[in-house]
Amino acid sequence: MMRKFLATEAAGGIVLIGAAALALIVANSSLSEGYFSAQHIRFGGLSLLHWINDGLMALFFLVVGLEIKREVLDGQLSRWSDRLLPGISAAAGVALPALIYIWINLGNPGGGRGWAIPAATDIAFALGVLALLGSRAPTSLKIFLAAVAIIDDLIAVLIIALFYTADLGLPALAGAAFGLLILALLNRFGVTMLTPYLVMGAIIWFFVLKSGIHATLAGVAVAMTIPLTRTPGRPDAHGSPLHRLEHGLHPWVAFAIVPIFGFANAGVALGGFASGDMVASVPLGVALGLFVGKQIGIFGSVWLLVRLKWSDRPRDAGWLQIYGVALLCGIGFTMSLFIGGLAFGDGSHQNDAAKLGVLLGSIGSAIFGFLVLRFAPSEDARP
């Protein structure tokens, strides 16, 4: 199952790279006016960009929640010993980029809200780069990267809920809570049909949208109520509602929803920036947080845990290969763009500056991570 997951993520990451590149080309071409105008077309009370970022991305967060639940209950994170290395690495890879961003933006109070932008790793983009390396990257490193990114996503979800939530509308929040209670009862009484979960999930999404909490978090909350059934010898049964929903949605999310989000959000009109804008505090903080903070936080924590003999390094992976993966964790594309929109507002100059930092940091991390892994020996001599 993990191999199928990695294959889908890797292929989806390559599609995402193409979507992001296309967005940059269109945003800086004669088509730019139509590209930006289309984002503001309104229907159903929301703009097209709002439907993408709050509607389609709710399905992305639903899949993220399903992945987290499955991995914690039955997968690569089901034992505390399995969680230690990626867990501490992910935490360090969130904290250090945020601290670097905050330090660079100390004199820019308006930019302070973007502290969480460089904290996230884009699992699809990073695995897409790894896929280009073929067998040069051992499977253990791909699993380690996926585990770090999944825990990273969980931390990002908590950050969004705690720090990027507007004033709460209590009646709508109560409606969402009542819907989740119904789903929990359906789970408790063994209902395995997906239809009632999906119908109630859509209702919960509407209430969350009206509550002030970002609507995409409804996807994670609903995911936690989807039943995960087990059979002897196969913990995650193929007939499990969680298994069916995740595997039904995953191709759509990987090959349609995330690329659509990337295309809609990665377009930055570079002509609107002077050369000095690229080293302003917001883009510089984001870029250095991703490129410097991620690699130091993740590689440093792995090195320390191995030296303290609290954990083993990934099997068949040399230190230079681990460093290459730590570099790839600086690719923060999807979640970083998403948090940037929450922090500064879609269409604002600050958000465009943050996008520039995301692109610079992510592209730098992708290129250098690829080069390190391409030329690293298969495995260093173990200490």
Buried (B, 14 or more C-beta within 10 A) or exposed (E): BBEEBBEBBBBBBBBBBBBBEBBBEBBBEEEBEEBBEEBEEEEEEBBBBBBBBBBBBBBBBBBBBBBBBBBBBBBBBBEEEBBEBBBBBBBBBBBBBBBBBBEBBEEBEEBBBBBBBBBBBBBBBBBBBBBBBEEBBBBBBBBBBBBBBBBBBBBBBEBBBEEBBEEEBEEBBEBBBEBBEBBEEBBEEEBBEBEEBEEBBEBBBBBBBBBBBBBBBBBBBBBBBBBBBEEEEEBBBEEBBBBBBBBEBBEBBBBBBBBBBBBBBBBBBEEEBEEEBBEBBBBBBBBBBBBBBBBBBBBBBBBBBBEEEEBEBBEEBBBBBBBBBBBBBBBBBBBBBBBBBBBBEBEEEBBBBBBBBBBBBBBBBBEBBBEBBEEBEEBBEEE
